[in-house]
Amino acid sequence: MSLADAAPATDDRNLDTPYPVTEEQVRSLHEDSWASLPGLLDADTVAKVRDALLAAEPRTTISGPDKPPADPNALLSHEGVAWRDPYLRSVATSPRLSSAVVALLEQADALFCQDISFFKPEGARAIPFHQDYSYWPFDRKGCVTLWIALVDMTPEMGPLRYLKSSHLEGPLGLIEPRDIRDAYPHLSDREVVGGKAMKAGDAQAHWELTLHGSRRNDGPGRREAVALRYIRSDTVYIGLTHPHYDQFGLEPGKRFVDNPNFPHLGPEGLIDPSRDDISDFTYETGDPGEP
């Protein structure tokens, strides 16, 4: 077992307790395109996160050229809940998660920019390998996703899988619904990693350029996960339309950090708590997001 798969050095998973990121986990993310973060959240936090997500209005459409209606029997998804629910926001901006993010990014600070849940019932189809980069209005690389299991998962339920070191390929374009390896046959030689059993509260981290996907959910039960996304604090908005980012009054050419709607985080959590008030912000739901 590698250090990337080892249990954290402490059993204290309080949200005020930093997550003990190892050098091997940092290396794994930067060289292998992903990292395992076992024991990121405790059972009580996971239960409250699930409650917050299930209480929120789900998305009614999915992304793609035709933006078809979402099929709740195939995928139950929620987006932007942290801009509606103070508890999920407090988890995403806690010292626990903030410390992990800046350590993985090897940056002094970062911005929390998005949340989206993926609840896939038993029998839900496989998701082909793809990149997220083309969906987002960022001018540079350096977005990391924490994909957190909210239920115990067997490999047959379809935890995320990755093509090892695939983020080093750079942007490969928006290719859907086919597997990106059909367009770039040399990628078929890449080792598939991840996809192993996870406990509720375990997480996996990957880049926006990491090629990832999941197998069909063959059960037992619904596969439930939430993805929390963070960007470098020097990231600039490029104006690409997106139903989540369109809501914040962003100006093309301006930095995300200059917009007060995106929490600014350091290793100890919020850098400026005064700009983290969502009470006067109205988040519109029901629009499409990325798959």
C-alpha positions as CSV (number, residue, x, y, z in Angstrom):
1,M,0.0,0.0,0.0
2,S,1.4,3.4,-1.0
3,L,1.3,6.5,1.3
4,A,-1.4,7.9,-1.1
5,D,-3.7,5.1,0.0
6,A,-2.8,5.1,3.7
7,A,-5.0,6.2,6.5
8,P,-4.5,9.8,7.8
9,A,-2.0,10.3,10.6
10,T,-4.7,11.3,13.1
11,D,-8.2,10.1,13.8
12,D,-9.3,13.6,14.7
13,R,-11.5,14.6,11.7
14,N,-13.0,17.7,13.2
15,L,-13.6,20.4,10.6
16,D,-11.2,22.7,12.5
17,T,-8.4,20.1,12.4
18,P,-6.1,20.4,9.3
19,Y,-6.0,17.3,7.1
20,P,-2.5,15.8,7.2
21,V,-1.6,15.8,3.5
22,T,1.6,13.7,2.8
23,E,4.4,14.3,0.4
24,E,3.3,11.2,-1.4
25,Q,-0.3,12.5,-1.9
26,V,1.1,15.8,-3.4
27,R,3.4,13.8,-5.6
28,S,0.5,11.5,-6.7
29,L,-1.7,14.5,-7.7
30,H,1.1,16.3,-9.6
31,E,2.6,13.3,-11.3
32,D,-0.2,10.7,-11.5
33,S,-3.2,13.1,-12.0
34,W,-5.0,12.1,-8.8
35,A,-4.6,11.5,-5.1
36,S,-6.5,9.4,-2.5
37,L,-7.5,11.3,0.6
38,P,-8.9,8.7,3.0
39,G,-10.8,9.9,6.1
40,L,-11.3,13.5,4.9
41,L,-14.7,13.8,6.6
42,D,-16.2,12.1,9.6
43,A,-19.6,10.3,9.6
44,D,-21.5,13.1,11.3
45,T,-20.3,15.7,8.8
46,V,-21.1,13.3,5.9
47,A,-24.6,12.8,7.2
48,K,-25.2,16.6,7.5
49,V,-23.8,17.2,4.0
50,R,-26.2,14.6,2.5
51,D,-29.1,16.2,4.3
52,A,-28.2,19.6,2.9
53,L,-27.9,18.3,-0.6
54,L,-31.1,16.3,-0.5
55,A,-33.0,19.3,0.9
56,A,-31.9,21.5,-2.1
57,E,-33.7,21.8,-5.4
58,P,-32.0,19.5,-7.9
59,R,-30.9,20.4,-11.4
60,T,-33.5,19.9,-14.1
61,T,-31.3,19.8,-17.2
62,I,-27.9,18.3,-18.0
63,S,-25.1,19.7,-20.2
64,G,-24.4,18.9,-23.8
65,P,-25.2,20.4,-27.2
66,D,-28.9,19.8,-26.8
67,K,-29.2,20.4,-23.0
68,P,-31.7,17.6,-22.5
69,P,-33.8,17.3,-19.4
70,A,-32.2,15.4,-16.6
71,D,-33.5,11.9,-15.9
72,P,-33.8,11.6,-12.1
73,N,-33.8,7.9,-12.5
74,A,-30.3,8.0,-14.0
75,L,-28.7,10.9,-12.0
76,L,-29.8,13.1,-9.1
77,S,-27.6,16.2,-9.1
78,H,-27.5,19.5,-7.2
79,E,-25.3,22.4,-7.9
80,G,-24.4,25.6,-6.1
81,V,-25.8,24.4,-2.8
82,A,-22.9,26.1,-0.9
83,W,-24.3,29.4,-2.1
84,R,-27.7,28.5,-0.6
85,D,-26.9,26.4,2.5
86,P,-24.5,27.8,5.2
87,Y,-23.6,24.3,6.5
88,L,-22.3,23.0,3.2
89,R,-20.4,26.3,2.7
90,S,-18.8,26.0,6.2
91,V,-17.6,22.5,5.3
92,A,-16.2,23.5,1.9
93,T,-14.3,26.5,3.5
94,S,-13.3,24.8,6.8
95,P,-9.7,24.4,7.9
96,R,-10.1,20.7,7.3
97,L,-10.6,21.1,3.5
98,S,-8.8,24.3,3.0
99,S,-5.6,22.9,4.4
100,A,-5.8,19.9,2.1
101,V,-6.5,22.1,-1.0
102,V,-3.6,24.5,-0.5
103,A,-1.2,21.7,0.3
104,L,-2.2,19.8,-2.8
105,L,-2.1,22.9,-5.0
106,E,1.3,23.9,-3.4
107,Q,-0.1,27.4,-3.2
108,A,-0.4,29.8,-0.3
109,D,-4.1,30.3,-0.9
110,A,-7.1,29.3,-3.2
111,L,-10.7,30.1,-3.9
112,F,-13.7,27.8,-3.4
113,C,-15.6,28.1,-6.7
114,Q,-18.2,25.4,-7.1
115,D,-20.0,22.4,-5.7
116,I,-22.0,19.7,-7.5
117,S,-23.4,16.4,-6.3
118,F,-23.7,13.1,-8.3
119,F,-26.2,10.6,-7.0
120,K,-26.3,7.6,-9.4
121,P,-28.8,4.9,-8.7
122,E,-28.0,1.2,-9.2
123,G,-28.0,0.4,-12.9
124,A,-26.9,3.9,-14.0
125,R,-24.7,3.9,-17.1
126,A,-21.0,4.3,-17.2
127,I,-19.4,7.7,-17.8
128,P,-16.7,7.8,-20.6
129,F,-13.3,9.2,-19.8
130,H,-13.3,13.0,-20.3
131,Q,-11.8,16.3,-19.1
132,D,-13.6,19.0,-17.2
133,Y,-11.4,21.9,-18.4
134,S,-13.4,22.8,-21.5
135,Y,-16.6,23.5,-19.5
136,W,-15.2,26.2,-17.2
137,P,-14.4,29.9,-17.7
138,F,-10.8,29.8,-16.3
139,D,-7.8,31.3,-18.0
140,R,-5.3,28.9,-16.5
141,K,-4.8,25.4,-15.2
142,G,-4.8,24.7,-11.5
143,C,-8.4,23.8,-10.5
144,V,-8.5,20.8,-8.1
145,T,-11.7,18.8,-7.4
146,L,-12.3,17.0,-4.1
147,W,-14.6,14.1,-5.0
148,I,-16.0,13.0,-1.6
149,A,-17.9,9.7,-1.1
150,L,-21.1,10.2,0.9
151,V,-21.8,6.5,1.2
152,D,-19.6,3.4,1.4
153,M,-18.8,2.4,-2.1
154,T,-17.7,-0.9,-3.6
155,P,-15.7,-0.9,-6.8
156,E,-18.8,-2.2,-8.6
157,M,-20.7,1.0,-7.7
158,G,-18.3,3.1,-9.9
159,P,-16.0,5.3,-7.8
160,L,-14.2,7.7,-10.1
161,R,-11.3,6.2,-12.2
162,Y,-8.5,8.1,-13.9
163,L,-6.0,7.8,-16.7
164,K,-2.6,8.0,-14.9
165,S,-0.6,11.1,-15.6
166,S,-3.2,12.2,-18.2
167,H,-3.3,15.9,-17.0
168,L,0.1,16.2,-18.6
169,E,-1.5,16.0,-22.0
170,G,-3.0,19.5,-21.7
171,P,-6.4,20.5,-23.0
172,L,-7.9,17.9,-25.3
173,G,-11.1,19.5,-26.3
174,L,-14.8,19.0,-25.5
175,I,-15.5,15.5,-26.8
176,E,-18.9,14.0,-25.9
177,P,-20.6,11.6,-25.5
178,R,-17.8,9.2,-26.8
179,D,-14.8,8.2,-24.8
180,I,-12.0,10.6,-25.3
181,R,-9.6,7.7,-26.1
182,D,-11.5,7.3,-29.4
183,A,-10.2,10.7,-30.5
184,Y,-6.8,10.2,-29.0
185,P,-5.9,6.5,-29.5
186,H,-2.5,6.8,-27.8
187,L,-4.4,7.3,-24.5
188,S,-5.5,3.7,-24.6
189,D,-2.0,2.9,-23.3
190,R,-2.5,4.9,-20.1
191,E,-2.9,2.9,-16.9
192,V,-6.4,3.2,-15.3
193,V,-6.1,4.0,-11.6
194,G,-8.6,4.7,-8.8
195,G,-12.1,3.1,-8.9
196,K,-11.4,1.2,-5.7
197,A,-13.7,0.8,-2.6
198,M,-14.2,3.9,-0.6
199,K,-15.7,4.6,2.8
200,A,-18.1,7.4,3.4
201,G,-16.0,10.5,4.0
202,D,-13.1,9.3,1.9
203,A,-12.1,11.5,-1.0
204,Q,-10.2,11.6,-4.2
205,A,-8.6,14.7,-5.7
206,H,-8.0,15.4,-9.4
207,W,-7.1,18.2,-11.8
208,E,-9.5,19.8,-14.3
209,L,-7.2,18.3,-17.0
210,T,-7.3,14.8,-15.5
211,L,-9.1,12.3,-17.8
212,H,-11.7,10.6,-15.6
213,G,-14.8,8.6,-15.8
214,S,-16.7,5.9,-14.0
215,R,-18.1,2.4,-14.7
216,R,-21.7,1.5,-14.6
217,N,-23.2,1.3,-11.1
218,D,-23.7,-2.4,-10.5
219,G,-24.5,-1.8,-6.9
220,P,-25.4,-2.5,-4.2
221,G,-27.3,0.7,-3.8
222,R,-27.0,4.3,-5.0
223,R,-23.6,5.8,-5.5
224,E,-23.5,9.2,-3.8
225,A,-20.7,11.8,-4.0
226,V,-20.2,15.5,-3.9
227,A,-17.5,17.4,-5.8
228,L,-16.1,20.5,-4.3
229,R,-13.9,22.6,-6.6
230,Y,-11.1,25.1,-5.9
231,I,-9.0,27.3,-8.1
232,R,-5.8,29.3,-7.8
233,S,-6.3,32.8,-6.5
234,D,-4.7,34.3,-9.6
235,T,-7.3,32.7,-11.9
236,V,-8.9,35.1,-14.4
237,Y,-12.5,34.9,-15.7
238,I,-12.6,34.5,-19.5
239,G,-16.3,35.0,-20.1
240,L,-17.2,31.5,-21.2
241,T,-20.9,31.0,-20.4
242,H,-21.7,28.6,-17.7
243,P,-24.9,28.4,-15.6
244,H,-23.1,28.4,-12.3
245,Y,-20.5,31.1,-13.0
246,D,-23.0,33.3,-14.9
247,Q,-24.7,34.2,-11.7
248,F,-21.9,36.2,-10.0
249,G,-21.6,39.3,-12.1
250,L,-18.1,38.4,-13.2
251,E,-16.3,40.6,-15.7
252,P,-14.1,39.0,-18.4
253,G,-10.4,39.8,-17.8
254,K,-10.9,40.2,-14.0
255,R,-9.7,37.9,-11.3
256,F,-12.1,35.7,-9.4
257,V,-10.5,36.7,-6.1
258,D,-11.8,40.3,-6.8
259,N,-15.4,39.0,-6.7
260,P,-16.7,38.7,-3.1
261,N,-18.9,35.7,-4.0
262,F,-16.0,33.3,-4.0
263,P,-14.5,32.4,-0.6
264,H,-10.8,33.1,-0.3
265,L,-9.0,30.4,1.6
266,G,-5.7,29.8,3.3
267,P,-4.4,26.8,5.2
268,E,-6.4,27.8,8.3
269,G,-9.7,28.4,6.4
270,L,-11.3,31.6,5.4
271,I,-8.9,34.5,5.0
272,D,-11.6,37.2,5.1
273,P,-14.7,35.9,6.9
274,S,-16.4,39.3,6.3
275,R,-16.9,38.5,2.6
276,D,-18.5,35.1,3.2
277,D,-22.1,36.3,3.8
278,I,-24.6,34.5,1.4
279,S,-27.7,35.9,3.0
280,D,-28.3,38.5,0.3
281,F,-27.3,36.3,-2.6
282,T,-30.0,34.5,-4.7
283,Y,-28.8,31.4,-6.5
284,E,-30.9,30.4,-9.5
285,T,-31.4,26.6,-9.9
286,G,-32.6,24.5,-12.8
287,D,-30.0,25.3,-15.4
288,P,-27.5,22.9,-17.0
289,G,-24.0,22.3,-15.7
290,E,-21.1,20.1,-16.9
291,P,-21.6,16.3,-16.7
